[in-house]
Amino acid sequence: MIDLGIISIALLAGTLIRSKVKFFQNYLIPNSLTAGFILLIFYNWIGPLWGWTTGSLENMVFHFLNISFIAMILRVGKKVESNKKAVFSMATSLVAQYGLQCFVGTILTLIMIHTFLPALFPGFGLFATLGFSLGPGQAFAIGSGWESMGFDGLASVGLTFGALGFLLACFGGIFLINFGLRKKWIYPEQMSGLDKVSVRAGVVRRGEDMPGEEVKNRTSTEAIDPLSFNAAMILGTYLLSYLLLRLLNWLLAYAGPLGAELAVNLWGIMFIFSAIVAMVVKKILVILNMEYIVDDQRLTRVAGFSVDFMVAASVGAISIAVLKDYWLPILIVAGISGLITIITHIWLSSRIFEDHSFYRAILIYGCVTGTLPTGLALLRIIDPEFETPASKDYMYASGMVFLMVIPIIVTANMPAYGALKGSLVQTYIVLGIYAFYVVLCFILYLVLSGKNRFNRPADLWLPQKHLKVK
């Protein structure tokens, strides 16, 4: 509880800083990220004097990650018609960056292993996707799994990539919006979101209120508070996820040493099992015609609460001492992968989307470098009321993307297994898997972009007026 209180104080401090300091307002730095860096300083240089370590923070990252997944997936959502091609195009754009980041990161890792860093962990390049596209929680979970296999310091490396991803999302996103404004990819009247004090400062003025849907109570407060009911659904689902994983551990124990080793590593990807169980629970509610009791607004708030605390804790849990051994490969993989992400994503987005191209591009950019809240914050600058279909289509696309990237997560331990045997064969196998993702997404791009696939290839952004309608 003490650590939770320290995180809370850091979040309040981050909120105060955002509301008062222009730099943080201009770049829309998330309060949770600011809080994370406050915690980073505290837990590396001040906390140890009183015996406070990052162990509790790491546990919080693990639990908040699972809770956020469950809360988001339990939401039923409104049945709204969507443009299927636009949704599929957004899913393709997302998966393309997942695959490309994995591929580039692994190529860079193999180059370093074969040249000046022969002892580098062969799965290091996967952090480009884990930290950027998936976020600090997943990066920490997978990194912790690798640590349990004997590769020290990788949990902190994963958290570092997550923090760098947030910085790239914030600074890179604001740069892209302003650059797009200068190049007339968007126009000044589309920037109304930046004119709102509440958006920049992060807090509303007295008497104002942020736009949002009305929260509707699904239970009688006399019987049980609606928030208590939703929290019970989330935590009950979490318990089922835990029991499922315990059952798998028990079954794998009969498979000998290899099964036992696999069982231990499954805890590193518990968020996948949490998501699957949440899907099953939601499906059961739908079958029983009881989905009306699900309060999407409160579940969204619980997910947001979990993500804020998770991000703050994840950055605070970074060990500076560990990073001294990995600073060079971190700079190489994060720097080159980040640059390639920006260039390829912007180039592809302007050609694959037929409408609201820049809105979709900036939302996805925030998501493949930071998290969904970061992407939504960037989108709100040019679409303050979320009037374009970008955010709605993303929600539909994210369900497809989750299923499509499971193979990347499931095969994440293959390089580690190879490294334990002194072999890179497994690393080259996963490289082939990442290459398959890149090729598949390129083929889908050729189909979805139609006549625009190579239209004005030298232009980083193809303006809407140059799009060729089929």
Secondary structure, DSSP 8 states (H G I E B T S, - for coil): -HHHHHHHHHHHHHHHHHHH-HHHHHTT--HHHHHHHHHHHIIIIIGGGGT--SHHHHHHHHHHHHHHHHHHHH---------HHHHHHHHHHHHHHHHHHHHHHHHHHHHHHHTT-TTS-TTGGGHHHIIIII-HHHHHHHHHHHHHTT-TTHHHHHHHHHHHHHHHHHHHHHHHHHHHHHTTSS-GGGGGGGG-HHHHHSS--TT-----------S-TTTS-HHHHHHHHHHHHHHHHHHHHHHHHHHHGGGHHHHHHHHHHHGGGHHHHHHHHHHHHHHHHHHTT-GGG--HHHHHHHHHHHHHHHHHHHHHT--HHHHTTTHHHHHHHHHHHHHHHHHHHHHHHHHH-SSSHHHHHHHHHHHHHS-HHHHHHHHHHH-TT--SSHHHHHHHHHHHHHHHHHHHHHTTTHHHHHHHTT--HHHHHHHHHHHHHHHHHHHHHHHHHGGGTTSSTT-SS--GGG----
